[in-house]
């Protein structure tokens, strides 16, 4: 995914506009894969609320979820996030 179209970029920015989701992204910015419990504890929310927020981040393409047994692991899709944020640096974004 070398370039995201305008609607997809809008989804990313909309997902990042929520303070809790932004905290989740900031917690995962180091590139490490973390369990849902680790993330929920770090941002001080319940696992149920975490599921809601991670679902939104996954749909926007900025979070990747991997299930192993009964545990879910999450990590940032850094390439997608960098592509989206990098689009702000282009001299003139295509509309």
mmCIF file as gemmi writes it, N, C-alpha and C atoms, coordinates in Angstrom:
data_model
loop_
_atom_site.group_PDB
_atom_site.id
_atom_site.type_symbol
_atom_site.label_atom_id
_atom_site.label_alt_id
_atom_site.label_comp_id
_atom_site.label_asym_id
_atom_site.label_entity_id
_atom_site.label_seq_id
_atom_site.pdbx_PDB_ins_code
_atom_site.Cartn_x
_atom_site.Cartn_y
_atom_site.Cartn_z
_atom_site.occupancy
_atom_site.B_iso_or_equiv
_atom_site.pdbx_formal_charge
_atom_site.auth_seq_id
_atom_site.auth_asym_id
_atom_site.pdbx_PDB_model_num
ATOM 1 N N . UNK Axp A 1 ? 0.847 -1.171 0 1 0 ? 1 A 1
ATOM 2 C CA . UNK Axp A 1 ? 0 0 0 1 0 ? 1 A 1
ATOM 3 C C . UNK Axp A 1 ? 0.894 1.237 0 1 0 ? 1 A 1
ATOM 4 N N . UNK Axp A 2 ? 1.42 1.609 -1.141 1 0 ? 2 A 1
ATOM 5 C CA . UNK Axp A 2 ? 2.359 2.72 -1.202 1 0 ? 2 A 1
ATOM 6 C C . UNK Axp A 2 ? 1.664 4.064 -1.107 1 0 ? 2 A 1
ATOM 7 N N . UNK Axp A 3 ? 0.395 4.134 -1.498 1 0 ? 3 A 1
ATOM 8 C CA . UNK Axp A 3 ? -0.313 5.4 -1.425 1 0 ? 3 A 1
ATOM 9 C C . UNK Axp A 3 ? -1.757 5.125 -1.022 1 0 ? 3 A 1
ATOM 10 N N . UNK Axp A 4 ? -2.229 5.886 -0.053 1 0 ? 4 A 1
ATOM 11 C CA . UNK Axp A 4 ? -3.597 5.715 0.403 1 0 ? 4 A 1
ATOM 12 C C . UNK Axp A 4 ? -4.481 6.741 -0.288 1 0 ? 4 A 1
ATOM 13 N N . UNK Axp A 5 ? -5.671 6.311 -0.697 1 0 ? 5 A 1
ATOM 14 C CA . UNK Axp A 5 ? -6.573 7.259 -1.341 1 0 ? 5 A 1
ATOM 15 C C . UNK Axp A 5 ? -7.186 8.197 -0.292 1 0 ? 5 A 1
ATOM 16 N N . UNK Axp A 6 ? -7.822 9.246 -0.76 1 0 ? 6 A 1
ATOM 17 C CA . UNK Axp A 6 ? -8.365 10.279 0.12 1 0 ? 6 A 1
ATOM 18 C C . UNK Axp A 6 ? -9.338 9.733 1.165 1 0 ? 6 A 1
ATOM 19 N N . UNK Axp A 7 ? -10.322 8.893 0.794 1 0 ? 7 A 1
ATOM 20 C CA . UNK Axp A 7 ? -11.227 8.357 1.818 1 0 ? 7 A 1
ATOM 21 C C . UNK Axp A 7 ? -10.505 7.526 2.885 1 0 ? 7 A 1
ATOM 22 N N . UNK Axp A 8 ? -9.494 6.77 2.48 1 0 ? 8 A 1
ATOM 23 C CA . UNK Axp A 8 ? -8.747 5.97 3.458 1 0 ? 8 A 1
ATOM 24 C C . UNK Axp A 8 ? -7.95 6.867 4.4 1 0 ? 8 A 1
ATOM 25 N N . UNK Axp A 9 ? -7.334 7.919 3.866 1 0 ? 9 A 1
ATOM 26 C CA . UNK Axp A 9 ? -6.601 8.86 4.721 1 0 ? 9 A 1
ATOM 27 C C . UNK Axp A 9 ? -7.555 9.538 5.695 1 0 ? 9 A 1
ATOM 28 N N . UNK Axp A 10 ? -8.753 9.867 5.241 1 0 ? 10 A 1
ATOM 29 C CA . UNK Axp A 10 ? -9.75 10.483 6.124 1 0 ? 10 A 1
ATOM 30 C C . UNK Axp A 10 ? -10.111 9.537 7.262 1 0 ? 10 A 1
ATOM 31 N N . UNK Axp A 11 ? -10.22 8.231 6.966 1 0 ? 11 A 1
ATOM 32 C CA . UNK Axp A 11 ? -10.498 7.228 8.005 1 0 ? 11 A 1
ATOM 33 C C . UNK Axp A 11 ? -9.394 7.206 9.058 1 0 ? 11 A 1
ATOM 34 N N . UNK Axp A 12 ? -8.162 7.28 8.596 1 0 ? 12 A 1
ATOM 35 C CA . UNK Axp A 12 ? -7.026 7.273 9.52 1 0 ? 12 A 1
ATOM 36 C C . UNK Axp A 12 ? -7.089 8.483 10.442 1 0 ? 12 A 1
ATOM 37 N N . UNK Axp A 13 ? -7.278 9.661 9.86 1 0 ? 13 A 1
ATOM 38 C CA . UNK Axp A 13 ? -7.305 10.874 10.678 1 0 ? 13 A 1
ATOM 39 C C . UNK Axp A 13 ? -8.508 10.895 11.614 1 0 ? 13 A 1
ATOM 40 N N . UNK Axp A 14 ? -9.626 10.367 11.168 1 0 ? 14 A 1
ATOM 41 C CA . UNK Axp A 14 ? -10.802 10.284 12.031 1 0 ? 14 A 1
ATOM 42 C C . UNK Axp A 14 ? -10.528 9.353 13.216 1 0 ? 14 A 1
ATOM 43 N N . UNK Axp A 15 ? -9.896 8.219 12.933 1 0 ? 15 A 1
ATOM 44 C CA . UNK Axp A 15 ? -9.564 7.269 14.005 1 0 ? 15 A 1
ATOM 45 C C . UNK Axp A 15 ? -8.608 7.894 15.01 1 0 ? 15 A 1
ATOM 46 N N . UNK Axp A 16 ? -7.668 8.689 14.531 1 0 ? 16 A 1
ATOM 47 C CA . UNK Axp A 16 ? -6.686 9.314 15.42 1 0 ? 16 A 1
ATOM 48 C C . UNK Axp A 16 ? -7.247 10.508 16.181 1 0 ? 16 A 1
ATOM 49 N N . UNK Axp A 17 ? -8.442 10.967 15.814 1 0 ? 17 A 1
ATOM 50 C CA . UNK Axp A 17 ? -9.002 12.151 16.469 1 0 ? 17 A 1
ATOM 51 C C . UNK Axp A 17 ? -9.525 11.864 17.873 1 0 ? 17 A 1
ATOM 52 N N . UNK Axp A 18 ? -9.654 10.602 18.231 1 0 ? 18 A 1
ATOM 53 C CA . UNK Axp A 18 ? -10.107 10.236 19.571 1 0 ? 18 A 1
ATOM 54 C C . UNK Axp A 18 ? -8.902 10.147 20.505 1 0 ? 18 A 1
ATOM 55 N N . UNK Axp A 19 ? -8.953 10.821 21.665 1 0 ? 19 A 1
ATOM 56 C CA . UNK Axp A 19 ? -7.804 10.812 22.585 1 0 ? 19 A 1
ATOM 57 C C . UNK Axp A 19 ? -7.373 9.414 23.035 1 0 ? 19 A 1
ATOM 58 N N . UNK Axp A 20 ? -8.313 8.527 23.284 1 0 ? 20 A 1
ATOM 59 C CA . UNK Axp A 20 ? -7.953 7.169 23.722 1 0 ? 20 A 1
ATOM 60 C C . UNK Axp A 20 ? -7.25 6.416 22.609 1 0 ? 20 A 1
ATOM 61 N N . UNK Axp A 21 ? -7.761 6.522 21.388 1 0 ? 21 A 1
ATOM 62 C CA . UNK Axp A 21 ? -7.108 5.837 20.274 1 0 ? 21 A 1
ATOM 63 C C . UNK Axp A 21 ? -5.728 6.418 20.007 1 0 ? 21 A 1
ATOM 64 N N . UNK Axp A 22 ? -5.589 7.708 20.173 1 0 ? 22 A 1
ATOM 65 C CA . UNK Axp A 22 ? -4.272 8.324 20.008 1 0 ? 22 A 1
ATOM 66 C C . UNK Axp A 22 ? -3.306 7.807 21.075 1 0 ? 22 A 1
ATOM 67 N N . UNK Axp A 23 ? -3.788 7.62 22.292 1 0 ? 23 A 1
ATOM 68 C CA . UNK Axp A 23 ? -2.948 7.042 23.351 1 0 ? 23 A 1
ATOM 69 C C . UNK Axp A 23 ? -2.509 5.629 22.983 1 0 ? 23 A 1
ATOM 70 N N . UNK Axp A 24 ? -3.425 4.857 22.419 1 0 ? 24 A 1
ATOM 71 C CA . UNK Axp A 24 ? -3.1 3.488 22.019 1 0 ? 24 A 1
ATOM 72 C C . UNK Axp A 24 ? -1.998 3.504 20.965 1 0 ? 24 A 1
ATOM 73 N N . UNK Axp A 25 ? -2.138 4.367 19.974 1 0 ? 25 A 1
ATOM 74 C CA . UNK Axp A 25 ? -1.12 4.477 18.92 1 0 ? 25 A 1
ATOM 75 C C . UNK Axp A 25 ? 0.216 4.913 19.514 1 0 ? 25 A 1
ATOM 76 N N . UNK Axp A 26 ? 0.194 5.89 20.4 1 0 ? 26 A 1
ATOM 77 C CA . UNK Axp A 26 ? 1.439 6.354 21.021 1 0 ? 26 A 1
ATOM 78 C C . UNK Axp A 26 ? 2.085 5.247 21.849 1 0 ? 26 A 1
ATOM 79 N N . UNK Axp A 27 ? 1.277 4.416 22.496 1 0 ? 27 A 1
ATOM 80 C CA . UNK Axp A 27 ? 1.81 3.312 23.285 1 0 ? 27 A 1
ATOM 81 C C . UNK Axp A 27 ? 2.481 2.268 22.391 1 0 ? 27 A 1
ATOM 82 N N . UNK Axp A 28 ? 1.955 2.098 21.181 1 0 ? 28 A 1
ATOM 83 C CA . UNK Axp A 28 ? 2.473 1.075 20.27 1 0 ? 28 A 1
ATOM 84 C C . UNK Axp A 28 ? 3.517 1.603 19.289 1 0 ? 28 A 1
ATOM 85 N N . UNK Axp A 29 ? 3.859 2.865 19.39 1 0 ? 29 A 1
ATOM 86 C CA . UNK Axp A 29 ? 4.735 3.482 18.397 1 0 ? 29 A 1
ATOM 87 C C . UNK Axp A 29 ? 6.148 2.881 18.384 1 0 ? 29 A 1
ATOM 88 N N . UNK Axp A 30 ? 6.523 2.188 19.437 1 0 ? 30 A 1
ATOM 89 C CA . UNK Axp A 30 ? 7.859 1.577 19.482 1 0 ? 30 A 1
ATOM 90 C C . UNK Axp A 30 ? 7.965 0.342 18.583 1 0 ? 30 A 1
ATOM 91 N N . UNK Axp A 31 ? 6.84 -0.069 17.978 1 0 ? 31 A 1
ATOM 92 C CA . UNK Axp A 31 ? 6.867 -1.192 17.042 1 0 ? 31 A 1
ATOM 93 C C . UNK Axp A 31 ? 6.671 -2.545 17.69 1 0 ? 31 A 1
ATOM 94 N N . UNK Axp A 32 ? 6.586 -2.586 19.007 1 0 ? 32 A 1
ATOM 95 C CA . UNK Axp A 32 ? 6.405 -3.858 19.701 1 0 ? 32 A 1
ATOM 96 C C . UNK Axp A 32 ? 4.968 -4.337 19.597 1 0 ? 32 A 1
ATOM 97 N N . UNK Axp A 33 ? 4.8 -5.634 19.576 1 0 ? 33 A 1
ATOM 98 C CA . UNK Axp A 33 ? 3.482 -6.25 19.59 1 0 ? 33 A 1
ATOM 99 C C . UNK Axp A 33 ? 3.073 -6.407 21.052 1 0 ? 33 A 1
ATOM 100 N N . UNK Axp A 34 ? 1.845 -6.023 21.378 1 0 ? 34 A 1
ATOM 101 C CA . UNK Axp A 34 ? 1.377 -6.075 22.767 1 0 ? 34 A 1
ATOM 102 C C . UNK Axp A 34 ? 0.027 -6.769 22.866 1 0 ? 34 A 1
ATOM 103 N N . UNK Axp A 35 ? -0.229 -7.361 24.022 1 0 ? 35 A 1
ATOM 104 C CA . UNK Axp A 35 ? -1.535 -7.981 24.261 1 0 ? 35 A 1
ATOM 105 C C . UNK Axp A 35 ? -2.567 -6.887 24.532 1 0 ? 35 A 1
ATOM 106 N N . UNK Axp A 36 ? -3.832 -7.262 24.343 1 0 ? 36 A 1
ATOM 107 C CA . UNK Axp A 36 ? -4.908 -6.331 24.642 1 0 ? 36 A 1
ATOM 108 C C . UNK Axp A 36 ? -4.861 -5.883 26.085 1 0 ? 36 A 1
ATOM 109 N N . UNK Axp A 37 ? -4.561 -6.803 26.995 1 0 ? 37 A 1
ATOM 110 C CA . UNK Axp A 37 ? -4.491 -6.455 28.426 1 0 ? 37 A 1
ATOM 111 C C . UNK Axp A 37 ? -3.392 -5.438 28.683 1 0 ? 37 A 1
ATOM 112 N N . UNK Axp A 38 ? -2.237 -5.621 28.058 1 0 ? 38 A 1
ATOM 113 C CA . UNK Axp A 38 ? -1.136 -4.655 28.223 1 0 ? 38 A 1
ATOM 114 C C . UNK Axp A 38 ? -1.559 -3.264 27.772 1 0 ? 38 A 1
ATOM 115 N N . UNK Axp A 39 ? -2.235 -3.206 26.634 1 0 ? 39 A 1
ATOM 116 C CA . UNK Axp A 39 ? -2.659 -1.913 26.098 1 0 ? 39 A 1
ATOM 117 C C . UNK Axp A 39 ? -3.734 -1.293 26.988 1 0 ? 39 A 1
ATOM 118 N N . UNK Axp A 40 ? -4.726 -2.087 27.37 1 0 ? 40 A 1
ATOM 119 C CA . UNK Axp A 40 ? -5.807 -1.582 28.226 1 0 ? 40 A 1
ATOM 120 C C . UNK Axp A 40 ? -5.251 -1.042 29.543 1 0 ? 40 A 1
ATOM 121 N N . UNK Axp A 41 ? -4.313 -1.763 30.135 1 0 ? 41 A 1
ATOM 122 C CA . UNK Axp A 41 ? -3.698 -1.298 31.384 1 0 ? 41 A 1
ATOM 123 C C . UNK Axp A 41 ? -2.922 -0.001 31.17 1 0 ? 41 A 1
ATOM 124 N N . UNK Axp A 42 ? -2.208 0.092 30.058 1 0 ? 42 A 1
ATOM 125 C CA . UNK Axp A 42 ? -1.377 1.268 29.79 1 0 ? 42 A 1
ATOM 126 C C . UNK Axp A 42 ? -2.206 2.53 29.578 1 0 ? 42 A 1
ATOM 127 N N . UNK Axp A 43 ? -3.366 2.388 28.952 1 0 ? 43 A 1
ATOM 128 C CA . UNK Axp A 43 ? -4.196 3.574 28.686 1 0 ? 43 A 1
ATOM 129 C C . UNK Axp A 43 ? -5.372 3.676 29.652 1 0 ? 43 A 1
ATOM 130 N N . UNK Axp A 44 ? -5.407 2.777 30.648 1 0 ? 44 A 1
ATOM 131 C CA . UNK Axp A 44 ? -6.387 2.804 31.73 1 0 ? 44 A 1
ATOM 132 C C . UNK Axp A 44 ? -7.834 2.725 31.238 1 0 ? 44 A 1
ATOM 133 N N . UNK Axp A 45 ? -8.116 1.687 30.438 1 0 ? 45 A 1
ATOM 134 C CA . UNK Axp A 45 ? -9.477 1.427 29.985 1 0 ? 45 A 1
ATOM 135 C C . UNK Axp A 45 ? -9.786 -0.052 30.162 1 0 ? 45 A 1
ATOM 136 N N . UNK Axp A 46 ? -11.066 -0.396 30.046 1 0 ? 46 A 1
ATOM 137 C CA . UNK Axp A 46 ? -11.464 -1.798 30.164 1 0 ? 46 A 1
ATOM 138 C C . UNK Axp A 46 ? -11.152 -2.534 28.861 1 0 ? 46 A 1
ATOM 139 N N . UNK Axp A 47 ? -11.108 -3.846 28.944 1 0 ? 47 A 1
ATOM 140 C CA . UNK Axp A 47 ? -10.88 -4.651 27.746 1 0 ? 47 A 1
ATOM 141 C C . UNK Axp A 47 ? -12.03 -4.485 26.748 1 0 ? 47 A 1
ATOM 142 N N . UNK Axp A 48 ? -13.249 -4.328 27.247 1 0 ? 48 A 1
ATOM 143 C CA . UNK Axp A 48 ? -14.392 -4.129 26.352 1 0 ? 48 A 1
ATOM 144 C C . UNK Axp A 48 ? -14.239 -2.833 25.554 1 0 ? 48 A 1
ATOM 145 N N . UNK Axp A 49 ? -13.835 -1.776 26.233 1 0 ? 49 A 1
ATOM 146 C CA . UNK Axp A 49 ? -13.637 -0.502 25.539 1 0 ? 49 A 1
ATOM 147 C C . UNK Axp A 49 ? -12.442 -0.585 24.592 1 0 ? 49 A 1
ATOM 148 N N . UNK Axp A 50 ? -11.419 -1.321 24.994 1 0 ? 50 A 1
ATOM 149 C CA . UNK Axp A 50 ? -10.265 -1.513 24.114 1 0 ? 50 A 1
ATOM 150 C C . UNK Axp A 50 ? -10.687 -2.187 22.811 1 0 ? 50 A 1
ATOM 151 N N . UNK Axp A 51 ? -11.552 -3.185 22.885 1 0 ? 51 A 1
ATOM 152 C CA . UNK Axp A 51 ? -12.03 -3.876 21.682 1 0 ? 51 A 1
ATOM 153 C C . UNK Axp A 51 ? -12.696 -2.892 20.727 1 0 ? 51 A 1
ATOM 154 N N . UNK Axp A 52 ? -13.48 -1.98 21.259 1 0 ? 52 A 1
ATOM 155 C CA . UNK Axp A 52 ? -14.132 -0.964 20.424 1 0 ? 52 A 1
ATOM 156 C C . UNK Axp A 52 ? -13.084 -0.101 19.721 1 0 ? 52 A 1
ATOM 157 N N . UNK Axp A 53 ? -12.127 0.397 20.486 1 0 ? 53 A 1
ATOM 158 C CA . UNK Axp A 53 ? -11.117 1.296 19.922 1 0 ? 53 A 1
ATOM 159 C C . UNK Axp A 53 ? -10.177 0.584 18.956 1 0 ? 53 A 1
ATOM 160 N N . UNK Axp A 54 ? -9.76 -0.627 19.289 1 0 ? 54 A 1
ATOM 161 C CA . UNK Axp A 54 ? -8.859 -1.337 18.375 1 0 ? 54 A 1
ATOM 162 C C . UNK Axp A 54 ? -9.581 -1.715 17.081 1 0 ? 54 A 1
ATOM 163 N N . UNK Axp A 55 ? -10.871 -1.984 17.167 1 0 ? 55 A 1
ATOM 164 C CA . UNK Axp A 55 ? -11.651 -2.265 15.959 1 0 ? 55 A 1
ATOM 165 C C . UNK Axp A 55 ? -11.649 -1.075 15.003 1 0 ? 55 A 1
ATOM 166 N N . UNK Axp A 56 ? -11.802 0.111 15.562 1 0 ? 56 A 1
ATOM 167 C CA . UNK Axp A 56 ? -11.773 1.329 14.748 1 0 ? 56 A 1
ATOM 168 C C . UNK Axp A 56 ? -10.396 1.529 14.131 1 0 ? 56 A 1
ATOM 169 N N . UNK Axp A 57 ? -9.355 1.296 14.916 1 0 ? 57 A 1
ATOM 170 C CA . UNK Axp A 57 ? -7.988 1.461 14.41 1 0 ? 57 A 1
ATOM 171 C C . UNK Axp A 57 ? -7.658 0.416 13.341 1 0 ? 57 A 1
ATOM 172 N N . UNK Axp A 58 ? -8.159 -0.806 13.516 1 0 ? 58 A 1
ATOM 173 C CA . UNK Axp A 58 ? -7.957 -1.849 12.503 1 0 ? 58 A 1
ATOM 174 C C . UNK Axp A 58 ? -8.669 -1.487 11.202 1 0 ? 58 A 1
ATOM 175 N N . UNK Axp A 59 ? -9.894 -1.03 11.323 1 0 ? 59 A 1
ATOM 176 C CA . UNK Axp A 59 ? -10.673 -0.659 10.143 1 0 ? 59 A 1
ATOM 177 C C . UNK Axp A 59 ? -9.996 0.476 9.368 1 0 ? 59 A 1
ATOM 178 N N . UNK Axp A 60 ? -9.336 1.376 10.084 1 0 ? 60 A 1
ATOM 179 C CA . UNK Axp A 60 ? -8.625 2.479 9.444 1 0 ? 60 A 1
ATOM 180 C C . UNK Axp A 60 ? -7.297 2.013 8.841 1 0 ? 60 A 1
ATOM 181 N N . UNK Axp A 61 ? -6.875 0.804 9.19 1 0 ? 61 A 1
ATOM 182 C CA . UNK Axp A 61 ? -5.644 0.259 8.625 1 0 ? 61 A 1
ATOM 183 C C . UNK Axp A 61 ? -4.379 0.617 9.383 1 0 ? 61 A 1
ATOM 184 N N . UNK Axp A 62 ? -4.527 1.133 10.606 1 0 ? 62 A 1
ATOM 185 C CA . UNK Axp A 62 ? -3.326 1.51 11.352 1 0 ? 62 A 1
ATOM 186 C C . UNK Axp A 62 ? -2.949 0.514 12.441 1 0 ? 62 A 1
ATOM 187 N N . UNK Axp A 63 ? -3.779 -0.464 12.658 1 0 ? 63 A 1
ATOM 188 C CA . UNK Axp A 63 ? -3.487 -1.459 13.675 1 0 ? 63 A 1
ATOM 189 C C . UNK Axp A 63 ? -3.631 -2.837 13.057 1 0 ? 63 A 1
ATOM 190 N N . UNK Axp A 64 ? -2.712 -3.722 13.409 1 0 ? 64 A 1
ATOM 191 C CA . UNK Axp A 64 ? -2.749 -5.102 12.943 1 0 ? 64 A 1
ATOM 192 C C . UNK Axp A 64 ? -2.967 -5.988 14.163 1 0 ? 64 A 1
ATOM 193 N N . UNK Axp A 65 ? -3.936 -6.882 14.058 1 0 ? 65 A 1
ATOM 194 C CA . UNK Axp A 65 ? -4.278 -7.782 15.168 1 0 ? 65 A 1
ATOM 195 C C . UNK Axp A 65 ? -3.919 -9.203 14.774 1 0 ? 65 A 1
ATOM 196 N N . UNK Axp A 66 ? -3.313 -9.896 15.723 1 0 ? 66 A 1
ATOM 197 C CA . UNK Axp A 66 ? -2.972 -11.303 15.533 1 0 ? 66 A 1
ATOM 198 C C . UNK Axp A 66 ? -3.52 -12.072 16.718 1 0 ? 66 A 1
ATOM 199 N N . UNK Axp A 67 ? -4.24 -13.132 16.426 1 0 ? 67 A 1
ATOM 200 C CA . UNK Axp A 67 ? -4.809 -13.951 17.497 1 0 ? 67 A 1
ATOM 201 C C . UNK Axp A 67 ? -3.99 -15.219 17.643 1 0 ? 67 A 1
ATOM 202 N N . UNK Axp A 68 ? -3.644 -15.523 18.882 1 0 ? 68 A 1
ATOM 203 C CA . UNK Axp A 68 ? -2.917 -16.757 19.182 1 0 ? 68 A 1
ATOM 204 C C . UNK Axp A 68 ? -3.589 -17.383 20.392 1 0 ? 68 A 1
ATOM 205 N N . UNK Axp A 69 ? -4.264 -18.495 20.157 1 0 ? 69 A 1
ATOM 206 C CA . UNK Axp A 69 ? -5.034 -19.105 21.228 1 0 ? 69 A 1
ATOM 207 C C . UNK Axp A 69 ? -6.156 -18.167 21.63 1 0 ? 69 A 1
ATOM 208 N N . UNK Axp A 70 ? -6.24 -17.862 22.909 1 0 ? 70 A 1
ATOM 209 C CA . UNK Axp A 70 ? -7.265 -16.94 23.387 1 0 ? 70 A 1
ATOM 210 C C . UNK Axp A 70 ? -6.752 -15.515 23.513 1 0 ? 70 A 1
ATOM 211 N N . UNK Axp A 71 ? -5.493 -15.301 23.21 1 0 ? 71 A 1
ATOM 212 C CA . UNK Axp A 71 ? -4.911 -13.964 23.33 1 0 ? 71 A 1
ATOM 213 C C . UNK Axp A 71 ? -4.873 -13.264 21.982 1 0 ? 71 A 1
ATOM 214 N N . UNK Axp A 72 ? -5.064 -11.955 22.028 1 0 ? 72 A 1
ATOM 215 C CA . UNK Axp A 72 ? -4.934 -11.122 20.834 1 0 ? 72 A 1
ATOM 216 C C . UNK Axp A 72 ? -3.732 -10.213 21.017 1 0 ? 72 A 1
ATOM 217 N N . UNK Axp A 73 ? -2.96 -10.096 19.978 1 0 ? 73 A 1
ATOM 218 C CA . UNK Axp A 73 ? -1.783 -9.238 19.989 1 0 ? 73 A 1
ATOM 219 C C . UNK Axp A 73 ? -1.98 -8.136 18.961 1 0 ? 73 A 1
ATOM 220 N N . UNK Axp A 74 ? -1.55 -6.943 19.31 1 0 ? 74 A 1
ATOM 221 C CA . UNK Axp A 74 ? -1.731 -5.787 18.44 1 0 ? 74 A 1
ATOM 222 C C . UNK Axp A 74 ? -0.392 -5.109 18.197 1 0 ? 74 A 1
ATOM 223 N N . UNK Axp A 75 ? -0.255 -4.585 16.99 1 0 ? 75 A 1
ATOM 224 C CA . UNK Axp A 75 ? 0.907 -3.757 16.662 1 0 ? 75 A 1
ATOM 225 C C . UNK Axp A 75 ? 0.476 -2.743 15.62 1 0 ? 75 A 1
ATOM 226 N N . UNK Axp A 76 ? 1.248 -1.69 15.523 1 0 ? 76 A 1
ATOM 227 C CA . UNK Axp A 76 ? 0.947 -0.66 14.538 1 0 ? 76 A 1
ATOM 228 C C . UNK Axp A 76 ? 1.304 -1.122 13.14 1 0 ? 76 A 1
ATOM 229 N N . UNK Axp A 77 ? 0.519 -0.706 12.187 1 0 ? 77 A 1
ATOM 230 C CA . UNK Axp A 77 ? 0.866 -0.854 10.78 1 0 ? 77 A 1
ATOM 231 C C . UNK Axp A 77 ? 1.63 0.43 10.453 1 0 ? 77 A 1
ATOM 232 N N . UNK Axp A 78 ? 2.9 0.44 10.799 1 0 ? 78 A 1
ATOM 233 C CA . UNK Axp A 78 ? 3.686 1.663 10.705 1 0 ? 78 A 1
ATOM 234 C C . UNK Axp A 78 ? 3.798 2.176 9.275 1 0 ? 78 A 1
ATOM 235 N N . UNK Axp A 79 ? 3.861 1.284 8.328 1 0 ? 79 A 1
ATOM 236 C CA . UNK Axp A 79 ? 3.974 1.715 6.928 1 0 ? 79 A 1
ATOM 237 C C . UNK Axp A 79 ? 2.733 2.505 6.507 1 0 ? 79 A 1
ATOM 238 N N . UNK Axp A 80 ? 1.565 1.995 6.851 1 0 ? 80 A 1
ATOM 239 C CA . UNK Axp A 80 ? 0.318 2.677 6.51 1 0 ? 80 A 1
ATOM 240 C C . UNK Axp A 80 ? 0.226 4.03 7.212 1 0 ? 80 A 1
ATOM 241 N N . UNK Axp A 81 ? 0.585 4.05 8.48 1 0 ? 81 A 1
ATOM 242 C CA . UNK Axp A 81 ? 0.534 5.289 9.246 1 0 ? 81 A 1
ATOM 243 C C . UNK Axp A 81 ? 1.528 6.315 8.696 1 0 ? 81 A 1
ATOM 244 N N . UNK Axp A 82 ? 2.732 5.865 8.39 1 0 ? 82 A 1
ATOM 245 C CA . UNK Axp A 82 ? 3.738 6.775 7.82 1 0 ? 82 A 1
ATOM 246 C C . UNK Axp A 82 ? 3.314 7.299 6.457 1 0 ? 82 A 1
ATOM 247 N N . UNK Axp A 83 ? 2.712 6.439 5.641 1 0 ? 83 A 1
ATOM 248 C CA . UNK Axp A 83 ? 2.233 6.862 4.331 1 0 ? 83 A 1
ATOM 249 C C . UNK Axp A 83 ? 1.166 7.942 4.469 1 0 ? 83 A 1
ATOM 250 N N . UNK Axp A 84 ? 0.25 7.71 5.388 1 0 ? 84 A 1
ATOM 251 C CA . UNK Axp A 84 ? -0.834 8.668 5.589 1 0 ? 84 A 1
ATOM 252 C C . UNK Axp A 84 ? -0.298 10.002 6.101 1 0 ? 84 A 1
ATOM 253 N N . UNK Axp A 85 ? 0.533 9.954 7.107 1 0 ? 85 A 1
ATOM 254 C CA . UNK Axp A 85 ? 1.082 11.188 7.668 1 0 ? 85 A 1
ATOM 255 C C . UNK Axp A 85 ? 2.023 11.866 6.679 1 0 ? 85 A 1
ATOM 256 N N . UNK Axp A 86 ? 2.735 11.072 5.9 1 0 ? 86 A 1
ATOM 257 C CA . UNK Axp A 86 ? 3.635 11.621 4.894 1 0 ? 86 A 1
ATOM 258 C C . UNK Axp A 86 ? 2.895 12.355 3.794 1 0 ? 86 A 1
ATOM 259 N N . UNK Axp A 87 ? 1.629 11.987 3.578 1 0 ? 87 A 1
ATOM 260 C CA . UNK Axp A 87 ? 0.849 12.664 2.533 1 0 ? 87 A 1
ATOM 261 C C . UNK Axp A 87 ? 0.661 14.141 2.851 1 0 ? 87 A 1
ATOM 262 N N . UNK Axp A 88 ? 0.807 14.502 4.111 1 0 ? 88 A 1
ATOM 263 C CA . UNK Axp A 88 ? 0.687 15.921 4.496 1 0 ? 88 A 1
ATOM 264 C C . UNK Axp A 88 ? 1.899 16.727 4.076 1 0 ? 88 A 1
ATOM 265 N N . UNK Axp A 89 ? 3.01 16.032 3.825 1 0 ? 89 A 1
ATOM 266 C CA . UNK Axp A 89 ? 4.237 16.711 3.423 1 0 ? 89 A 1
ATOM 267 C C . UNK Axp A 89 ? 4.353 16.935 1.919 1 0 ? 89 A 1
ATOM 268 N N . UNK Axp A 90 ? 3.475 16.279 1.146 1 0 ? 90 A 1
ATOM 269 C CA . UNK Axp A 90 ? 3.582 16.423 -0.304 1 0 ? 90 A 1
ATOM 270 C C . UNK Axp A 90 ? 3.227 17.86 -0.696 1 0 ? 90 A 1
ATOM 271 N N . UNK Axp A 91 ? 3.903 18.396 -1.708 1 0 ? 91 A 1
ATOM 272 C CA . UNK Axp A 91 ? 3.671 19.783 -2.104 1 0 ? 91 A 1
ATOM 273 C C . UNK Axp A 91 ? 2.201 20.074 -2.392 1 0 ? 91 A 1
ATOM 274 N N . UNK Axp A 92 ? 1.561 19.117 -3.02 1 0 ? 92 A 1
ATOM 275 C CA . UNK Axp A 92 ? 0.15 19.322 -3.323 1 0 ? 92 A 1
ATOM 276 C C . UNK Axp A 92 ? -0.507 17.963 -3.394 1 0 ? 92 A 1
ATOM 277 N N . UNK Axp A 93 ? -1.339 17.68 -2.385 1 0 ? 93 A 1
ATOM 278 C CA . UNK Axp A 93 ? -2.011 16.387 -2.359 1 0 ? 93 A 1
ATOM 279 C C . UNK Axp A 93 ? -3.026 16.316 -3.498 1 0 ? 93 A 1
ATOM 280 N N . UNK Axp A 94 ? -3.115 15.123 -4.114 1 0 ? 94 A 1
ATOM 281 C CA . UNK Axp A 94 ? -4.095 14.935 -5.179 1 0 ? 94 A 1
ATOM 282 C C . UNK Axp A 94 ? -5.468 14.776 -4.558 1 0 ? 94 A 1
ATOM 283 N N . UNK Axp A 95 ? -6.411 15.474 -5.061 1 0 ? 95 A 1
ATOM 284 C CA . UNK Axp A 95 ? -7.792 15.361 -4.566 1 0 ? 95 A 1
ATOM 285 C C . UNK Axp A 95 ? -8.631 14.532 -5.489 1 0 ? 95 A 1
